[in-house]
Amino acid sequence: MLVSGSEILLKAHKEGYGVGAFNFVNFEMLNAIFNAANEAQSPIIVQASEGAIKYMGIDMAVGLVKILSARYPHIPVALNLDHGTSFESCKKAIDSGFTSVMIDASHHCFEENVAITKEVVEYAHSKGVSVEAELGRLMGIEDNISVSEQDAVLVNPDEAEEFVKQTQVDCLAPAIGTSHGAFKFKGEPKLDFARLQEVKRRTNIPLVLHGASAIPEYVRESFLSTGGDLKGSKGVPFEFLQEAVKGGINKVNTDTDLRIAFMAEVRRVANADPTQFDLRKFFTPGMEAMQKVIVERMKILGSAQKI
């Protein structure tokens, strides 16, 4: 059942659990996400970045989600644009059938971020679509935008309160110390939970954790054992994800974990049989590995059995 992001996240906000927002770039990834939601009986947010949309085509992205939503009508699902870079990008997604959009103007000054976000909110709300925005900046790479450690700025709770008041955004991604991608936390991970709790108190809306890749040890070992290289990086520990949910996070973005789990199985098949060229032999184990990771994440975040 395709619904707005707010319908899913307001329930999570009220009941105090997190919902995974899982990125996809093709049918196989999306199929694994829906299969996992059915297994765990969990609501889901599926999301596509501008890069994924360019790869698939926006009609294909929306069409696949609608087909799988019809296959599993009991699962509440929102289709979110991840890191929309402009009003035009968000409008196109809304007009094409997305039920949630994220406008990321966090690299602009506060006033410009407010102005851009307000414009998106006004249009989206007129169409029954929810809006996510971001304050502060994360280290790492967001599609083609590189944010260096020197430029990373944690969210200011005062600004968060004022931002939500002025924009009427439905959910907010506050920067509390995570980064995008797999290559992070080479030392000890540190997240500012006190800052998170203060933002939650000031805004009282669903909050979003970006850069939330966990990279479970078994996924890490599977990837490394098949020839992959993670350069010694670690993800966000499960206990940190649970602490973040306790602190007010209701949407947890998950992408890197899925890719690593999938590619480990593709490599495993390729290494085992160099004569193999049946794509189904590669992709089926990849989907199964992804499904396992997603079900585990749903249980950790508390969204399992919430349908």
Buried (B, 14 or more C-beta within 10 A) or exposed (E): BBBBBBBBBBBBBEEEBBBBBBBBBBBBBBBBBBBBBBBBBBBBBBBBBBBBBEEBEBEBBBBBBBEBBEEBEEBBBBBBBBBBBBBEBBBBBBEBBBBBBBBBBBBEEBEEBBBBBBBBBEBBBEEEBBBBBBBBBBBBEBBEBEBEEEEBEBBBBEBBBBBBEBBEBBBBBBBBBBBBBBBBBEEEBEBBBEBBBBBBEBBEBBBBBBBBBBBBEBBBEBBEEBEBEBEEBBBBBBEBBBBBBBBBBBBBBBBBBBBBBBBBBBBBBBEEEEEEEEEEBBBBBBBBBBBBBBBBBBEBBBBBEBB
